[in-house]
């Protein structure tokens, strides 16, 4: 049950925020790298190849200069998880071990009532399946199958592996006694209807692998047949909660290990992940019976640069490795391929040779994707034929042109030179030509994308803003860090800024300083009544400026703002005079006034 925490004391909210460093929370979703005082990474809210997402640890705020989103650790969770404010607070409180009062058991949440029921039913079902596997006579064969695969009882508990009873109405009776209606269970895909209209567990007689989302919530199940059943593997049907092309198995447990190892090992199935995790290669995930998708590749890139593909070392596995590697290269990952002996799968290797050899001789000994690719491409050519040799070399050169590291390119060009006798100069010239073509194409695409995105995103970087607007933004930035500066501006200018959003921000800022002894930017941002204002304030707070500002500089900023206000008033006075001249049928005077207005507006721009 989700806890609602409305009416919490401000001190409790502040304690929750202090216990959850924004760098740590954002780091669970984005691969962050230190740059100066801040951390940068790829924005999780829009597709990008160059990082424009920034986190300021000292201010405890984030800002994307590509799509404009920004705010505190709480607003980050609200945005990325679709949580309301109360639910985001409850989630952070739980992470930091802070107990919250259970004020309201019916919070408003972006998850529908049906989805909440499906999550709750899945949670109960995962517990039931796990209990049946470990303790029930009915689950004895399932338990034996798992133990025979070398899986320990501890690992069974970690992954909550279970068994679905073969008794036709067992699961239906269990869930209905828990208060779930049959229609809910049918729509959630947990039950199916037999020909005689009775309710059946779709997974009956199978070993069960709960599928969890990145927050650790069970959203679906995978079932493995241990008797003569078809198909061998069966997943829950897709729903709003469970979309196979977006989920990676074990991502919830692997996240912290991925960050620690700065790499992720990618598998094809549940058992490979489970065996790998048990063998202390814990930074591992798997696709769910489908080929890697672009969404999943981009998700991995957000978290890590290096991906080690460890698929079965058979023909189908090599084909899947080739496709996954190209996709991961496309999103900018550094791809490696695990060194599995031909014909073996990871689970089999671990059982036969043990975890130490697996870590050292398979994972640590991974080849570059280019080395794999050169071997893989040879399968399609008869290199004793001149035409096939030339086509193979052309294919390899095309792939080499995609590599940015010149040392790596030269290493493989040397291999081609030694194998086929073509001079390094010729090979290098071909690669350079392909890279030039690639650069032109990227520049063209970047230009097209920039024009397309202009209608969707506010361009923050390198934007030429009028002097008065820059003055207002810089002034607010200093006011956010120093109460004394805010007091000086309040005395000289009040809220009489030219831009309405700035007027609202400084009004709230003056009120905040009256209530608080010191500034906390994250707290202040959350008090703003509108998301657009929160994002704008996050951007202003991120402005690079001098650590101190002189009274003369403050006076200059204030003068620019006031001068703009005076210009606007002068223009309005002239417009009124122009209108009067037109009403008096005096076109010459109206035209003269129009020229004055035009000159004033030019001066304002300058």
NUKE-138920 format. One record per residue (C-alpha): residue number from 1; x, y, z; residue in one letter. Coordinates in steps of 0.05 Angstrom, whole numbers, m for minus. Layout:
# residues N
PT    k    east   north      up  r
PT  NUM       X       Y       Z  A
...
***
This chain:
# residues 606
PT    k    east   north      up  r
PT    1       0       0       0  X
PT    2      27      68     m19  X
PT    3      34     118      39  X
PT    4       8     188      31  X
PT    5      47     240      70  X
PT    6       7     304      61  X
PT    7       8     351     122  X
PT    8      78     329     141  X
PT    9     118     380     180  X
PT   10     168     418     138  X
PT   11     224     392     183  X
PT   12     207     320     164  X
PT   13     206     336      89  X
PT   14     273     372      97  X
PT   15     302     311     135  X
PT   16     280     265      78  X
PT   17     312     311      27  X
PT   18     378     315      66  X
PT   19     381     239      74  X
PT   20     375     230      m2  X
PT   21     433     262     m40  X
PT   22     408     281    m109  X
PT   23     472     254    m141  X
PT   24     458     185    m112  X
PT   25     384     184    m131  X
PT   26     395     211    m202  X
PT   27     455     164    m208  X
PT   28     406     105    m203  X
PT   29     377     128    m270  X
PT   30     434     165    m305  X
PT   31     508     152    m313  X
PT   32     537     215    m282  X
PT   33     608     241    m291  X
PT   34     641     296    m250  X
PT   35     654     360    m290  X
PT   36     677     420    m250  X
PT   37     630     430    m191  X
PT   38     573     392    m223  X
PT   39     557     323    m252  X
PT   40     535     313    m323  X
PT   41     501     256    m362  X
PT   42     452     238    m416  X
PT   43     382     266    m401  X
PT   44     333     211    m382  X
PT   45     274     253    m406  X
PT   46     292     259    m480  X
PT   47     337     225    m531  X
PT   48     406     256    m538  X
PT   49     477     234    m555  X
PT   50     515     291    m522  X
PT   51     502     303    m448  X
PT   52     462     365    m432  X
PT   53     436     341    m365  X
PT   54     470     372    m303  X
PT   55     465     358    m228  X
PT   56     490     409    m178  X
PT   57     506     372    m113  X
PT   58     519     436     m73  X
PT   59     450     462     m92  X
PT   60     416     393     m93  X
PT   61     382     408    m160  X
PT   62     383     382    m231  X
PT   63     374     416    m298  X
PT   64     371     393    m371  X
PT   65     394     447    m419  X
PT   66     364     407    m477  X
PT   67     292     396    m457  X
PT   68     288     446    m400  X
PT   69     267     400    m343  X
PT   70     295     416    m275  X
PT   71     283     416    m200  X
PT   72     299     380    m136  X
PT   73     309     307    m119  X
PT   74     234     301    m105  X
PT   75     213     333    m171  X
PT   76     263     287    m208  X
PT   77     228     226    m180  X
PT   78     160     255    m195  X
PT   79     180     267    m267  X
PT   80     217     202    m282  X
PT   81     170     154    m244  X
PT   82     105     191    m253  X
PT   83      97     195    m178  X
PT   84      56     249    m143  X
PT   85      93     291     m91  X
PT   86      70     249     m32  X
PT   87      90     183     m64  X
PT   88     159     209     m83  X
PT   89     169     231     m10  X
PT   90     146     163      16  X
PT   91     194     128     m32  X
PT   92     253     170      m9  X
PT   93     233     163      64  X
PT   94     234      87      57  X
PT   95     303      89      23  X
PT   96     331     129      81  X
PT   97     296      90     137  X
PT   98     251     147     158  X
PT   99     182     127     186  X
PT  100     123     166     161  X
PT  101      53     171     190  X
PT  102       1     133     151  X
PT  103     m46     192     142  X
PT  104     m85     170      81  X
PT  105     m92     100      52  X
PT  106    m120     124     m15  X
PT  107     m68     169     m46  X
PT  108     m76     198    m115  X
PT  109     m26     163    m160  X
PT  110     m13     160    m234  X
PT  111     m20      83    m230  X
PT  112     m92      64    m243  X
PT  113    m134      24    m194  X
PT  114    m131     m36    m241  X
PT  115     m55     m32    m244  X
PT  116     m50     m26    m168  X
PT  117     m93     m89    m162  X
PT  118     m49    m125    m213  X
PT  119      14    m106    m175  X
PT  120     m15    m130    m109  X
PT  121     m40    m195    m139  X
PT  122      28    m207    m171  X
PT  123      62    m195    m104  X
PT  124      18    m247     m70  X
PT  125      28    m296    m127  X
PT  126     104    m289    m125  X
PT  127     102    m307     m51  X
PT  128      55    m366     m64  X
PT  129      98    m394    m121  X
PT  130     162    m387     m79  X
PT  131     129    m423     m20  X
PT  132     104    m480     m64  X
PT  133     174    m490     m93  X
PT  134     208    m493     m25  X
PT  135     157    m527      19  X
PT  136     100    m561     m19  X
PT  137      99    m633     m43  X
PT  138      71    m607    m108  X
PT  139     134    m566    m120  X
PT  140     184    m621    m106  X
PT  141     199    m634    m180  X
PT  142     208    m559    m192  X
PT  143     256    m553    m134  X
PT  144     296    m613    m157  X
PT  145     301    m582    m227  X
PT  146     329    m517    m198  X
PT  147     378    m552    m151  X
PT  148     402    m596    m208  X
PT  149     419    m533    m246  X
PT  150     467    m514    m190  X
PT  151     423    m459    m160  X
PT  152     429    m452     m84  X
PT  153     372    m439     m35  X
PT  154     400    m370     m22  X
PT  155     395    m353     m96  X
PT  156     325    m382     m99  X
PT  157     306    m331     m45  X
PT  158     342    m273     m79  X
PT  159     305    m283    m144  X
PT  160     242    m310    m111  X
PT  161     241    m370    m158  X
PT  162     177    m410    m150  X
PT  163     132    m464    m177  X
PT  164      60    m460    m202  X
PT  165      16    m516    m178  X
PT  166     m12    m564    m230  X
PT  167     m78    m567    m193  X
PT  168    m126    m531    m241  X
PT  169    m162    m484    m193  X
PT  170    m108    m476    m139  X
PT  171     m83    m407    m158  X
PT  172    m153    m380    m174  X
PT  173    m179    m402    m105  X
PT  174    m118    m371     m70  X
PT  175    m125    m303    m104  X
PT  176    m200    m300     m96  X
PT  177    m193    m314     m22  X
PT  178    m147    m253     m20  X
PT  179    m204    m211     m46  X
PT  180    m188    m207    m120  X
PT  181    m244    m215    m171  X
PT  182    m237    m264    m228  X
PT  183    m245    m209    m281  X
PT  184    m187    m170    m251  X
PT  185    m143    m232    m253  X
PT  186    m162    m249    m324  X
PT  187    m148    m178    m348  X
PT  188     m81    m178    m311  X
PT  189     m62    m241    m349  X
PT  190     m51    m280    m284  X
PT  191    m106    m330    m300  X
PT  192    m136    m358    m364  X
PT  193    m204    m389    m378  X
PT  194    m209    m462    m398  X
PT  195    m257    m490    m450  X
PT  196    m306    m507    m395  X
PT  197    m301    m434    m371  X
PT  198    m264    m452    m307  X
PT  199    m205    m409    m285  X
PT  200    m135    m436    m296  X
PT  201     m65    m412    m277  X
PT  202     m31    m399    m344  X
PT  203      36    m423    m314  X
PT  204      12    m487    m280  X
PT  205      65    m541    m275  X
PT  206     122    m494    m290  X
PT  207     182    m466    m252  X
PT  208     168    m392    m242  X
PT  209     215    m332    m249  X
PT  210     182    m267    m224  X
PT  211     198    m208    m270  X
PT  212     208    m143    m232  X
PT  213     212     m72    m256  X
PT  214     270     m26    m238  X
PT  215     238      m9    m171  X
PT  216     234     m83    m151  X
PT  217     159     m90    m161  X
PT  218     136    m156    m191  X
PT  219     100    m139    m256  X
PT  220      99    m206    m293  X
PT  221     123    m278    m292  X
PT  222     164    m324    m335  X
PT  223     150    m398    m332  X
PT  224     197    m455    m352  X
PT  225     167    m522    m370  X
PT  226     197    m582    m332  X
PT  227     150    m633    m361  X
PT  228     128    m645    m432  X
PT  229      97    m577    m443  X
PT  230      98    m529    m501  X
PT  231     125    m476    m505  X
PT  232     186    m488    m462  X
PT  233     186    m416    m439  X
PT  234     123    m375    m427  X
PT  235     117    m302    m406  X
PT  236      58    m262    m379  X
PT  237      19    m225    m433  X
PT  238      39    m153    m446  X
PT  239       3     m98    m409  X
PT  240      13     m25    m388  X
PT  241      57     m51    m331  X
PT  242      95    m103    m372  X
PT  243     125     m88    m440  X
PT  244     179    m137    m460  X
PT  245     215     m89    m506  X
PT  246     226     m40    m448  X
PT  247     242     m87    m390  X
PT  248     309    m119    m373  X
PT  249     308    m178    m326  X
PT  250     346    m167    m260  X
PT  251     355     m92    m272  X
PT  252     331     m76    m202  X
PT  253     385    m118    m169  X
PT  254     439    m103    m220  X
PT  255     437     m27    m218  X
PT  256     484     m16    m160  X
PT  257     533     m68    m186  X
PT  258     531     m37    m256  X
PT  259     551      30    m225  X
PT  260     606      m2    m184  X
PT  261     636     m42    m243  X
PT  262     624      13    m295  X
PT  263     599     m43    m342  X
PT  264     540     m88    m353  X
PT  265     538    m161    m377  X
PT  266     480    m174    m424  X
PT  267     449    m244    m428  X
PT  268     392    m276    m466  X
PT  269     354    m312    m410  X
PT  270     336    m319    m336  X
PT  271     381    m378    m320  X
PT  272     443    m345    m349  X
PT  273     430    m283    m305  X
PT  274     416    m324    m243  X
PT  275     478    m368    m252  X
PT  276     520    m307    m266  X
PT  277     495    m270    m205  X
PT  278     509    m331    m162  X
PT  279     579    m334    m192  X
PT  280     591    m262    m167  X
PT  281     584    m230    m235  X
PT  282     526    m189    m209  X
PT  283     525    m131    m259  X
PT  284     482    m172    m306  X
PT  285     414    m165    m341  X
PT  286     377    m203    m395  X
PT  287     326    m190    m449  X
PT  288     260    m228    m442  X
PT  289     258    m277    m500  X
PT  290     264    m223    m553  X
PT  291     322    m188    m589  X
PT  292     352    m127    m556  X
PT  293     311     m65    m574  X
PT  294     335       7    m586  X
PT  295     297      28    m523  X
PT  296     335     m23    m481  X
PT  297     402      m4    m513  X
PT  298     389      70    m498  X
PT  299     370      52    m427  X
PT  300     436      15    m417  X
PT  301     475      74    m446  X
PT  302     443     121    m395  X
PT  303     474      78    m340  X
PT  304     540      55    m367  X
PT  305     588      61    m426  X
PT  306     613     m12    m430  X
PT  307     567     m70    m448  X
PT  308     594    m142    m450  X
PT  309     549    m186    m492  X
PT  310     548    m258    m467  X
PT  311     500    m297    m511  X
PT  312     503    m371    m527  X
PT  313     564    m389    m568  X
PT  314     524    m423    m624  X
PT  315     501    m398    m691  X
PT  316     437    m366    m665  X
PT  317     475    m333    m608  X
PT  318     528    m304    m655  X
PT  319     474    m275    m700  X
PT  320     440    m244    m639  X
PT  321     507    m217    m615  X
PT  322     520    m185    m682  X
PT  323     452    m149    m683  X
PT  324     456    m128    m610  X
PT  325     527    m103    m618  X
PT  326     509     m59    m678  X
PT  327     450     m30    m639  X
PT  328     492     m16    m577  X
PT  329     546      16    m621  X
PT  330     493      60    m652  X
PT  331     473      89    m584  X
PT  332     546     101    m566  X
PT  333     564      42    m521  X
PT  334     633      10    m519  X
PT  335     615     m62    m537  X
PT  336     654    m124    m518  X
PT  337     638    m198    m531  X
PT  338     649    m251    m477  X
PT  339     699    m306    m494  X
PT  340     654    m367    m489  X
PT  341     677    m433    m520  X
PT  342     638    m452    m583  X
PT  343     573    m488    m569  X
PT  344     569    m469    m495  X
PT  345     521    m423    m458  X
PT  346     540    m383    m396  X
PT  347     500    m425    m347  X
PT  348     532    m489    m373  X
PT  349     603    m460    m370  X
PT  350     594    m438    m298  X
PT  351     569    m507    m276  X
PT  352     625    m542    m313  X
PT  353     685    m497    m296  X
PT  354     665    m455    m236  X
PT  355     659    m381    m221  X
PT  356     733    m364    m219  X
PT  357     747    m389    m289  X
PT  358     682    m357    m313  X
PT  359     703    m289    m285  X
PT  360     775    m293    m311  X
PT  361     769    m332    m377  X
PT  362     701    m310    m402  X
PT  363     682    m241    m375  X
PT  364     751    m210    m362  X
PT  365     777    m240    m428  X
PT  366     722    m208    m470  X
PT  367     741    m189    m541  X
PT  368     727    m122    m573  X
PT  369     665    m121    m616  X
PT  370     709    m108    m677  X
PT  371     749    m172    m665  X
PT  372     683    m211    m660  X
PT  373     657    m176    m722  X
PT  374     717    m194    m765  X
PT  375     708    m267    m746  X
PT  376     632    m265    m753  X
PT  377     633    m232    m823  X
PT  378     681    m285    m850  X
PT  379     626    m337    m844  X
PT  380     589    m306    m902  X
PT  381     648    m305    m951  X
PT  382     692    m355    m988  X
PT  383     758    m319    m979  X
PT  384     792    m362   m1032  X
PT  385     751    m322   m1083  X
PT  386     776    m253   m1100  X
PT  387     707    m221   m1104  X
PT  388     689    m247   m1035  X
PT  389     755    m223   m1006  X
PT  390     743    m153   m1033  X
PT  391     671    m151   m1007  X
PT  392     694    m176    m938  X
PT  393     748    m123    m934  X
PT  394     697     m70    m955  X
PT  395     650     m92    m899  X
PT  396     706     m90    m847  X
PT  397     729     m21    m869  X
PT  398     658       5    m863  X
PT  399     655     m19    m791  X
PT  400     725       8    m776  X
PT  401     703      76    m800  X
PT  402     652      76    m743  X
PT  403     707      71    m690  X
PT  404     731     138    m662  X
PT  405     795     113    m629  X
PT  406     851     119    m680  X
PT  407     895      68    m644  X
PT  408     840      16    m648  X
PT  409     828      30    m722  X
PT  410     902      24    m737  X
PT  411     907     m42    m699  X
PT  412     854     m76    m742  X
PT  413     880     m43    m806  X
PT  414     946     m76    m791  X
PT  415     910    m143    m786  X
PT  416     878    m133    m854  X
PT  417     945    m112    m883  X
PT  418     979    m174    m857  X
PT  419     923    m221    m878  X
PT  420     909    m194    m948  X
PT  421     973    m157    m967  X
PT  422     940     m90    m981  X
PT  423     983     m30    m961  X
PT  424     966       7    m898  X
PT  425     964      72    m937  X
PT  426     909      47    m983  X
PT  427     868      18    m925  X
PT  428     875      82    m885  X
PT  429     854     124    m944  X
PT  430     791      83    m952  X
PT  431     774      89    m879  X
PT  432     786     164    m880  X
PT  433     740     171    m940  X
PT  434     685     133    m904  X
PT  435     694     174    m840  X
PT  436     689     238    m880  X
PT  437     624     214    m911  X
PT  438     600     195    m841  X
PT  439     617     264    m813  X
PT  440     579     300    m869  X
PT  441     519     255    m857  X
PT  442     521     268    m781  X
PT  443     526     343    m792  X
PT  444     467     341    m839  X
PT  445     426     300    m790  X
PT  446     446     344    m732  X
PT  447     424     406    m771  X
PT  448     357     373    m788  X
PT  449     348     348    m717  X
PT  450     364     417    m689  X
PT  451     312     449    m733  X
PT  452     262     396    m713  X
PT  453     276     402    m639  X
PT  454     271     477    m640  X
PT  455     195     470    m639  X
PT  456     197     422    m580  X
PT  457     253     445    m535  X
PT  458     274     512    m508  X
PT  459     345     526    m530  X
PT  460     381     547    m467  X
PT  461     454     545    m486  X
PT  462     483     600    m529  X
PT  463     415     634    m531  X
PT  464     422     709    m545  X
PT  465     377     743    m494  X
PT  466     364     818    m487  X
PT  467     409     854    m437  X
PT  468     351     867    m389  X
PT  469     332     793    m388  X
PT  470     404     772    m374  X
PT  471     408     825    m320  X
PT  472     345     798    m286  X
PT  473     368     726    m290  X
PT  474     438     741    m261  X
PT  475     407     784    m207  X
PT  476     360     728    m186  X
PT  477     418     679    m187  X
PT  478     456     722    m136  X
PT  479     392     732     m96  X
PT  480     384     656     m91  X
PT  481     452     649     m58  X
PT  482     453     711     m12  X
PT  483     397     739      31  X
PT  484     433     806      37  X
PT  485     432     815     m38  X
PT  486     358     797     m40  X
PT  487     344     851      13  X
PT  488     382     904     m27  X
PT  489     344     886     m91  X
PT  490     278     887     m53  X
PT  491     293     957     m27  X
PT  492     314     984     m96  X
PT  493     269     945    m143  X
PT  494     218     904    m104  X
PT  495     185     855    m153  X
PT  496     185     906    m209  X
PT  497     220     861    m259  X
PT  498     203     863    m333  X
PT  499     189     789    m343  X
PT  500     127     763    m308  X
PT  501     158     696    m289  X
PT  502     216     733    m256  X
PT  503     166     776    m218  X
PT  504     133     713    m189  X
PT  505     200     681    m171  X
PT  506     226     741    m133  X
PT  507     160     750     m97  X
PT  508     165     678     m71  X
PT  509     239     690     m57  X
PT  510     225     749     m11  X
PT  511     172     708      26  X
PT  512     220     649      33  X
PT  513     274     692      65  X
PT  514     223     718     115  X
PT  515     206     646     136  X
PT  516     275     614     134  X
PT  517     341     631     167  X
PT  518     382     608     107  X
PT  519     371     591      34  X
PT  520     360     519      10  X
PT  521     349     523     m65  X
PT  522     318     453     m70  X
PT  523     267     471     m16  X
PT  524     252     538     m48  X
PT  525     241     508    m117  X
PT  526     190     459     m89  X
PT  527     151     518     m59  X
PT  528     140     548    m128  X
PT  529      69     535    m152  X
PT  530      83     517    m224  X
PT  531     128     466    m258  X
PT  532     151     517    m310  X
PT  533     173     564    m254  X
PT  534     210     508    m220  X
PT  535     247     490    m284  X
PT  536     264     564    m298  X
PT  537     290     573    m227  X
PT  538     333     511    m233  X
PT  539     363     539    m297  X
PT  540     377     607    m265  X
PT  541     408     573    m204  X
PT  542     456     537    m250  X
PT  543     482     601    m282  X
PT  544     558     606    m278  X
PT  545     576     671    m243  X
PT  546     628     703    m199  X
PT  547     627     680    m127  X
PT  548     619     753    m104  X
PT  549     586     813    m134  X
PT  550     602     887    m119  X
PT  551     551     940    m101  X
PT  552     567     975    m167  X
PT  553     552     912    m207  X
PT  554     486     904    m170  X
PT  555     470     977    m185  X
PT  556     485     965    m259  X
PT  557     439     906    m263  X
PT  558     383     944    m228  X
PT  559     394    1004    m275  X
PT  560     388     960    m337  X
PT  561     322     931    m310  X
PT  562     294     999    m292  X
PT  563     316    1029    m358  X
PT  564     278     975    m396  X
PT  565     216     991    m354  X
PT  566     223    1065    m371  X
PT  567     232    1049    m445  X
PT  568     168    1008    m444  X
PT  569     131    1065    m410  X
PT  570     159    1115    m461  X
PT  571     138    1071    m519  X
PT  572      68    1063    m490  X
PT  573      63    1139    m483  X
PT  574      84    1148    m556  X
PT  575      34    1095    m579  X
PT  576     m21    1133    m544  X
PT  577       1    1198    m579  X
PT  578       5    1161    m646  X
PT  579     m66    1135    m638  X
PT  580     m90    1206    m621  X
PT  581     m55    1234    m683  X
PT  582     m89    1182    m726  X
PT  583    m157    1199    m695  X
PT  584    m143    1273    m711  X
PT  585    m128    1254    m783  X
PT  586     m55    1277    m778  X
PT  587     m17    1222    m816  X
PT  588      49    1261    m818  X
PT  589      51    1268    m742  X
PT  590      31    1195    m733  X
PT  591      88    1174    m779  X
PT  592     138    1217    m741  X
PT  593     116    1185    m676  X
PT  594     122    1116    m707  X
PT  595     195    1131    m725  X
PT  596     208    1152    m652  X
PT  597     178    1086    m628  X
PT  598     222    1048    m677  X
PT  599     284    1083    m654  X
PT  600     268    1070    m581  X
PT  601     258     996    m595  X
PT  602     325     993    m632  X
PT  603     360    1025    m574  X
PT  604     327     975    m526  X
PT  605     353     917    m568  X
PT  606     423     946    m570  X
***
